[in-house]
Protein backbone atom coordinates (compact mmCIF):
# COMPACT_ATOMS: atom_id res chain seq x y z
CA UNK A 1 0.00 0.00 0.00
CA UNK A 2 1.33 3.39 -0.92
CA UNK A 3 1.12 6.18 1.68
CA UNK A 4 -1.22 9.04 0.81
CA UNK A 5 -3.05 11.89 2.49
CA UNK A 6 -6.46 10.17 2.21
CA UNK A 7 -5.55 7.27 4.52
CA UNK A 8 -3.00 8.56 7.06
CA UNK A 9 -3.99 6.18 9.87
CA UNK A 10 -4.28 3.13 7.62
CA UNK A 11 -0.82 3.82 6.26
CA UNK A 12 0.66 3.78 9.78
CA UNK A 13 -0.82 0.44 10.93
CA UNK A 14 1.64 -2.39 10.32
CA UNK A 15 0.71 -5.06 12.89
CA UNK A 16 -2.37 -6.46 14.66
CA UNK A 17 -0.91 -5.20 17.95
CA UNK A 18 -1.10 -1.64 16.62
CA UNK A 19 -4.79 -2.17 15.81
CA UNK A 20 -5.50 -3.28 19.38
CA UNK A 21 -4.05 -0.04 20.73
CA UNK A 22 -6.49 2.19 18.83
CA UNK A 23 -9.29 3.96 20.70
CA UNK A 24 -12.90 3.98 19.48
CA UNK A 25 -12.53 7.21 17.49
CA UNK A 26 -9.39 5.98 15.78
CA UNK A 27 -11.10 2.68 14.92
CA UNK A 28 -13.94 4.62 13.30
CA UNK A 29 -11.40 6.68 11.32
CA UNK A 30 -9.60 3.50 10.28
CA UNK A 31 -12.88 1.95 9.11
CA UNK A 32 -13.60 5.06 7.03
CA UNK A 33 -10.11 4.92 5.52
CA UNK A 34 -10.47 1.21 4.73
CA UNK A 35 -13.74 1.96 2.96
CA UNK A 36 -12.11 4.71 0.88
CA UNK A 37 -9.18 2.43 0.03
CA UNK A 38 -11.51 -0.39 -1.01
CA UNK A 39 -13.57 1.89 -3.22
CA UNK A 40 -10.45 3.28 -4.89
CA UNK A 41 -9.12 -0.27 -5.48
CA UNK A 42 -12.12 -1.32 -7.55
CA UNK A 43 -13.88 0.21 -10.47
CA UNK A 44 -17.34 -0.24 -11.85
CA UNK A 45 -17.51 -1.57 -15.39
CA UNK A 46 -19.53 0.99 -17.33
CA UNK A 47 -21.09 -1.57 -19.70
CA UNK A 48 -22.16 -4.31 -17.29
CA UNK A 49 -22.40 -2.41 -14.02
CA UNK A 50 -20.35 -5.13 -12.35
CA UNK A 51 -17.54 -4.33 -9.99
CA UNK A 52 -14.17 -5.54 -11.25
CA UNK A 53 -10.76 -5.33 -9.65
CA UNK A 54 -8.14 -3.21 -11.35
CA UNK A 55 -5.76 -5.56 -13.13
CA UNK A 56 -2.58 -3.61 -12.30
CA UNK A 57 -3.23 -3.97 -8.57
CA UNK A 58 -3.54 -7.76 -8.59
CA UNK A 59 -0.49 -9.76 -7.50
CA UNK A 60 1.22 -11.82 -10.20
CA UNK A 61 0.14 -15.43 -10.56
CA UNK A 62 2.38 -17.96 -8.87
CA UNK A 63 4.24 -20.19 -11.30
CA UNK A 64 3.55 -18.32 -14.45
ROFIZA-26488 format. One record per atom (N, C-alpha, C): z negated, y, x; residue number from 1; residue in three letters. Coordinates in Angstrom, 3 decimals, padded with zeros to 6 digits, m for minus. Layout:
# ROFIZA-26488
<atom pz="Z" py="Y" px="X" k="NUM" r="ALA"/>
...
//
This chain:
# ROFIZA-26488
<atom pz="000.000" py="m001.162" px="000.836" k="1" r="UNK"/>
<atom pz="000.000" py="000.000" px="000.000" k="1" r="UNK"/>
<atom pz="000.000" py="001.237" px="000.890" k="1" r="UNK"/>
<atom pz="000.808" py="002.197" px="000.539" k="2" r="UNK"/>
<atom pz="000.921" py="003.393" px="001.332" k="2" r="UNK"/>
<atom pz="m000.005" py="004.464" px="000.766" k="2" r="UNK"/>
<atom pz="m000.776" py="005.141" px="001.617" k="3" r="UNK"/>
<atom pz="m001.678" py="006.184" px="001.123" k="3" r="UNK"/>
<atom pz="m000.898" py="007.328" px="000.487" k="3" r="UNK"/>
<atom pz="m001.427" py="007.870" px="m000.605" k="4" r="UNK"/>
<atom pz="m000.807" py="009.039" px="m001.215" k="4" r="UNK"/>
<atom pz="m001.870" py="009.829" px="m001.966" k="4" r="UNK"/>
<atom pz="m001.518" py="011.021" px="m002.395" k="5" r="UNK"/>
<atom pz="m002.488" py="011.891" px="m003.050" k="5" r="UNK"/>
<atom pz="m002.770" py="011.498" px="m004.490" k="5" r="UNK"/>
<atom pz="m001.988" py="010.578" px="m005.078" k="6" r="UNK"/>
<atom pz="m002.207" py="010.168" px="m006.463" k="6" r="UNK"/>
<atom pz="m003.271" py="009.079" px="m006.585" k="6" r="UNK"/>
<atom pz="m003.545" py="008.371" px="m005.506" k="7" r="UNK"/>
<atom pz="m004.516" py="007.274" px="m005.553" k="7" r="UNK"/>
<atom pz="m005.469" py="007.326" px="m004.354" k="7" r="UNK"/>
<atom pz="m006.219" py="008.420" px="m004.197" k="8" r="UNK"/>
<atom pz="m007.064" py="008.555" px="m003.004" k="8" r="UNK"/>
<atom pz="m008.170" py="007.504" px="m002.912" k="8" r="UNK"/>
<atom pz="m008.793" py="007.167" px="m004.026" k="9" r="UNK"/>
<atom pz="m009.872" py="006.178" px="m003.988" k="9" r="UNK"/>
<atom pz="m009.314" py="004.776" px="m003.760" k="9" r="UNK"/>
<atom pz="m008.256" py="004.440" px="m004.449" k="10" r="UNK"/>
<atom pz="m007.623" py="003.133" px="m004.284" k="10" r="UNK"/>
<atom pz="m007.199" py="002.913" px="m002.838" k="10" r="UNK"/>
<atom pz="m006.721" py="003.936" px="m002.201" k="11" r="UNK"/>
<atom pz="m006.260" py="003.818" px="m000.816" k="11" r="UNK"/>
<atom pz="m007.409" py="003.578" px="000.164" k="11" r="UNK"/>
<atom pz="m008.629" py="003.940" px="m000.225" k="12" r="UNK"/>
<atom pz="m009.785" py="003.777" px="000.661" k="12" r="UNK"/>
<atom pz="m010.428" py="002.393" px="000.551" k="12" r="UNK"/>
<atom pz="m010.281" py="001.733" px="m000.586" k="13" r="UNK"/>
<atom pz="m010.934" py="000.442" px="m000.820" k="13" r="UNK"/>
<atom pz="m010.197" py="m000.649" px="m000.047" k="13" r="UNK"/>
<atom pz="m010.930" py="m001.338" px="000.816" k="14" r="UNK"/>
<atom pz="m010.322" py="m002.395" px="001.636" k="14" r="UNK"/>
<atom pz="m010.953" py="m003.758" px="001.401" k="14" r="UNK"/>
<atom pz="m012.196" py="m003.789" px="000.879" k="15" r="UNK"/>
<atom pz="m012.890" py="m005.063" px="000.714" k="15" r="UNK"/>
<atom pz="m013.596" py="m005.124" px="m000.642" k="15" r="UNK"/>
<atom pz="m013.885" py="m006.328" px="m001.131" k="16" r="UNK"/>
<atom pz="m014.658" py="m006.460" px="m002.369" k="16" r="UNK"/>
<atom pz="m016.040" py="m005.803" px="m002.269" k="16" r="UNK"/>
<atom pz="m016.635" py="m005.833" px="m001.091" k="17" r="UNK"/>
<atom pz="m017.950" py="m005.204" px="m000.910" k="17" r="UNK"/>
<atom pz="m017.879" py="m003.701" px="m001.201" k="17" r="UNK"/>
<atom pz="m016.784" py="m003.075" px="m000.830" k="18" r="UNK"/>
<atom pz="m016.618" py="m001.641" px="m001.104" k="18" r="UNK"/>
<atom pz="m016.511" py="m001.393" px="m002.607" k="18" r="UNK"/>
<atom pz="m015.890" py="m002.304" px="m003.336" k="19" r="UNK"/>
<atom pz="m015.809" py="m002.172" px="m004.791" k="19" r="UNK"/>
<atom pz="m017.202" py="m002.223" px="m005.419" k="19" r="UNK"/>
<atom pz="m018.041" py="m003.118" px="m004.932" k="20" r="UNK"/>
<atom pz="m019.380" py="m003.283" px="m005.498" k="20" r="UNK"/>
<atom pz="m020.267" py="m002.059" px="m005.276" k="20" r="UNK"/>
<atom pz="m019.922" py="m001.227" px="m004.342" k="21" r="UNK"/>
<atom pz="m020.727" py="m000.038" px="m004.050" k="21" r="UNK"/>
<atom pz="m020.349" py="001.166" px="m004.917" k="21" r="UNK"/>
<atom pz="m019.290" py="001.055" px="m005.683" k="22" r="UNK"/>
<atom pz="m018.832" py="002.193" px="m006.487" k="22" r="UNK"/>
<atom pz="m019.710" py="002.391" px="m007.715" k="22" r="UNK"/>
<atom pz="m019.964" py="003.656" px="m008.057" k="23" r="UNK"/>
<atom pz="m020.700" py="003.958" px="m009.285" k="23" r="UNK"/>
<atom pz="m019.736" py="003.926" px="m010.479" k="23" r="UNK"/>
<atom pz="m020.283" py="004.090" px="m011.671" k="24" r="UNK"/>
<atom pz="m019.482" py="003.979" px="m012.899" k="24" r="UNK"/>
<atom pz="m018.311" py="004.971" px="m012.921" k="24" r="UNK"/>
<atom pz="m018.556" py="006.210" px="m012.525" k="25" r="UNK"/>
<atom pz="m017.488" py="007.214" px="m012.534" k="25" r="UNK"/>
<atom pz="m016.383" py="006.866" px="m011.545" k="25" r="UNK"/>
<atom pz="m016.773" py="006.367" px="m010.385" k="26" r="UNK"/>
<atom pz="m015.782" py="005.978" px="m009.388" k="26" r="UNK"/>
<atom pz="m014.973" py="004.765" px="m009.857" k="26" r="UNK"/>
<atom pz="m015.635" py="003.836" px="m010.563" k="27" r="UNK"/>
<atom pz="m014.916" py="002.675" px="m011.100" k="27" r="UNK"/>
<atom pz="m013.882" py="003.112" px="m012.140" k="27" r="UNK"/>
<atom pz="m014.254" py="004.094" px="m012.942" k="28" r="UNK"/>
<atom pz="m013.298" py="004.616" px="m013.936" k="28" r="UNK"/>
<atom pz="m012.111" py="005.278" px="m013.230" k="28" r="UNK"/>
<atom pz="m012.392" py="006.049" px="m012.178" k="29" r="UNK"/>
<atom pz="m011.322" py="006.679" px="m011.404" k="29" r="UNK"/>
<atom pz="m010.429" py="005.617" px="m010.776" k="29" r="UNK"/>
<atom pz="m011.047" py="004.576" px="m010.224" k="30" r="UNK"/>
<atom pz="m010.281" py="003.499" px="m009.605" k="30" r="UNK"/>
<atom pz="m009.384" py="002.815" px="m010.628" k="30" r="UNK"/>
<atom pz="m009.912" py="002.573" px="m011.822" k="31" r="UNK"/>
<atom pz="m009.107" py="001.953" px="m012.881" k="31" r="UNK"/>
<atom pz="m007.908" py="002.833" px="m013.233" k="31" r="UNK"/>
<atom pz="m008.130" py="004.136" px="m013.315" k="32" r="UNK"/>
<atom pz="m007.027" py="005.061" px="m013.599" k="32" r="UNK"/>
<atom pz="m005.977" py="005.027" px="m012.488" k="32" r="UNK"/>
<atom pz="m006.440" py="004.972" px="m011.245" k="33" r="UNK"/>
<atom pz="m005.518" py="004.924" px="m010.111" k="33" r="UNK"/>
<atom pz="m004.745" py="003.606" px="m010.084" k="33" r="UNK"/>
<atom pz="m005.420" py="002.510" px="m010.406" k="34" r="UNK"/>
<atom pz="m004.727" py="001.213" px="m010.468" k="34" r="UNK"/>
<atom pz="m003.642" py="001.228" px="m011.535" k="34" r="UNK"/>
<atom pz="m003.947" py="001.850" px="m012.669" k="35" r="UNK"/>
<atom pz="m002.956" py="001.964" px="m013.743" k="35" r="UNK"/>
<atom pz="m001.739" py="002.764" px="m013.266" k="35" r="UNK"/>
<atom pz="m001.988" py="003.888" px="m012.625" k="36" r="UNK"/>
<atom pz="m000.881" py="004.705" px="m012.105" k="36" r="UNK"/>
<atom pz="m000.046" py="003.929" px="m011.091" k="36" r="UNK"/>
<atom pz="m000.724" py="003.204" px="m010.213" k="37" r="UNK"/>
<atom pz="m000.026" py="002.434" px="m009.182" k="37" r="UNK"/>
<atom pz="000.825" py="001.330" px="m009.809" k="37" r="UNK"/>
<atom pz="000.278" py="000.666" px="m010.828" k="38" r="UNK"/>
<atom pz="001.011" py="m000.393" px="m011.514" k="38" r="UNK"/>
<atom pz="002.246" py="000.161" px="m012.200" k="38" r="UNK"/>
<atom pz="002.088" py="001.276" px="m012.879" k="39" r="UNK"/>
<atom pz="003.223" py="001.893" px="m013.572" k="39" r="UNK"/>
<atom pz="004.298" py="002.317" px="m012.575" k="39" r="UNK"/>
<atom pz="003.887" py="002.839" px="m011.433" k="40" r="UNK"/>
<atom pz="004.889" py="003.275" px="m010.452" k="40" r="UNK"/>
<atom pz="005.567" py="002.095" px="m009.754" k="40" r="UNK"/>
<atom pz="004.925" py="000.907" px="m009.794" k="41" r="UNK"/>
<atom pz="005.481" py="m000.266" px="m009.124" k="41" r="UNK"/>
<atom pz="006.495" py="m001.017" px="m009.986" k="41" r="UNK"/>
<atom pz="006.577" py="m000.677" px="m011.244" k="42" r="UNK"/>
<atom pz="007.551" py="m001.324" px="m012.120" k="42" r="UNK"/>
<atom pz="008.456" py="m000.264" px="m012.740" k="42" r="UNK"/>
<atom pz="009.564" py="m000.714" px="m013.186" k="43" r="UNK"/>
<atom pz="010.470" py="000.213" px="m013.877" k="43" r="UNK"/>
<atom pz="010.975" py="m000.465" px="m015.139" k="43" r="UNK"/>
<atom pz="011.331" py="000.322" px="m016.107" k="44" r="UNK"/>
<atom pz="011.849" py="m000.243" px="m017.337" k="44" r="UNK"/>
<atom pz="013.366" py="m000.257" px="m017.278" k="44" r="UNK"/>
<atom pz="013.938" py="m001.420" px="m017.498" k="45" r="UNK"/>
<atom pz="015.390" py="m001.572" px="m017.505" k="45" r="UNK"/>
<atom pz="015.941" py="m000.808" px="m018.713" k="45" r="UNK"/>
<atom pz="016.824" py="000.130" px="m018.469" k="46" r="UNK"/>
<atom pz="017.331" py="000.994" px="m019.526" k="46" r="UNK"/>
<atom pz="018.169" py="000.244" px="m020.560" k="46" r="UNK"/>
<atom pz="018.840" py="m000.834" px="m020.168" k="47" r="UNK"/>
<atom pz="019.696" py="m001.571" px="m021.093" k="47" r="UNK"/>
<atom pz="018.912" py="m002.534" px="m021.981" k="47" r="UNK"/>
<atom pz="017.995" py="m003.271" px="m021.408" k="48" r="UNK"/>
<atom pz="017.288" py="m004.308" px="m022.163" k="48" r="UNK"/>
<atom pz="015.919" py="m003.873" px="m022.656" k="48" r="UNK"/>
<atom pz="015.358" py="m002.840" px="m022.044" k="49" r="UNK"/>
<atom pz="014.018" py="m002.411" px="m022.398" k="49" r="UNK"/>
<atom pz="012.932" py="m003.268" px="m021.783" k="49" r="UNK"/>
<atom pz="013.323" py="m004.251" px="m020.993" k="50" r="UNK"/>
<atom pz="012.348" py="m005.126" px="m020.349" k="50" r="UNK"/>
<atom pz="011.796" py="m004.462" px="m019.101" k="50" r="UNK"/>
<atom pz="010.603" py="m004.845" px="m018.758" k="51" r="UNK"/>
<atom pz="009.991" py="m004.326" px="m017.537" k="51" r="UNK"/>
<atom pz="010.349" py="m005.282" px="m016.407" k="51" r="UNK"/>
<atom pz="010.852" py="m004.727" px="m015.317" k="52" r="UNK"/>
<atom pz="011.248" py="m005.538" px="m014.168" k="52" r="UNK"/>
<atom pz="010.631" py="m004.956" px="m012.912" k="52" r="UNK"/>
<atom pz="010.216" py="m005.820" px="m012.008" k="53" r="UNK"/>
<atom pz="009.654" py="m005.327" px="m010.758" k="53" r="UNK"/>
<atom pz="010.762" py="m004.749" px="m009.891" k="53" r="UNK"/>
<atom pz="010.388" py="m003.825" px="m009.044" k="54" r="UNK"/>
<atom pz="011.350" py="m003.208" px="m008.140" k="54" r="UNK"/>
<atom pz="011.570" py="m004.152" px="m006.977" k="54" r="UNK"/>
<atom pz="012.789" py="m004.530" px="m006.747" k="55" r="UNK"/>
<atom pz="013.130" py="m005.560" px="m005.759" k="55" r="UNK"/>
<atom pz="012.615" py="m005.226" px="m004.364" k="55" r="UNK"/>
<atom pz="012.685" py="m003.974" px="m003.948" k="56" r="UNK"/>
<atom pz="012.301" py="m003.612" px="m002.584" k="56" r="UNK"/>
<atom pz="010.804" py="m003.764" px="m002.339" k="56" r="UNK"/>
<atom pz="010.009" py="m003.856" px="m003.398" k="57" r="UNK"/>
<atom pz="008.565" py="m003.970" px="m003.228" k="57" r="UNK"/>
<atom pz="008.089" py="m005.415" px="m003.271" k="57" r="UNK"/>
<atom pz="008.984" py="m006.360" px="m003.520" k="58" r="UNK"/>
<atom pz="008.586" py="m007.763" px="m003.539" k="58" r="UNK"/>
<atom pz="008.548" py="m008.308" px="m002.120" k="58" r="UNK"/>
<atom pz="007.560" py="m009.170" px="m001.839" k="59" r="UNK"/>
<atom pz="007.503" py="m009.756" px="m000.491" k="59" r="UNK"/>
<atom pz="008.675" py="m010.710" px="m000.280" k="59" r="UNK"/>
<atom pz="009.093" py="m010.900" px="000.967" k="60" r="UNK"/>
<atom pz="010.199" py="m011.816" px="001.217" k="60" r="UNK"/>
<atom pz="009.809" py="m013.243" px="000.883" k="60" r="UNK"/>
<atom pz="010.797" py="m014.019" px="000.474" k="61" r="UNK"/>
<atom pz="010.557" py="m015.433" px="000.140" k="61" r="UNK"/>
<atom pz="010.185" py="m016.199" px="001.402" k="61" r="UNK"/>
<atom pz="009.292" py="m017.138" px="001.240" k="62" r="UNK"/>
<atom pz="008.874" py="m017.957" px="002.377" k="62" r="UNK"/>
<atom pz="009.926" py="m019.036" px="002.623" k="62" r="UNK"/>
<atom pz="010.339" py="m019.161" px="003.865" k="63" r="UNK"/>
<atom pz="011.302" py="m020.192" px="004.241" k="63" r="UNK"/>
<atom pz="012.752" py="m019.865" px="003.919" k="63" r="UNK"/>
<atom pz="013.033" py="m018.592" px="003.706" k="64" r="UNK"/>
<atom pz="014.448" py="m018.323" px="003.551" k="64" r="UNK"/>
<atom pz="014.763" py="m017.342" px="002.571" k="64" r="UNK"/>
//
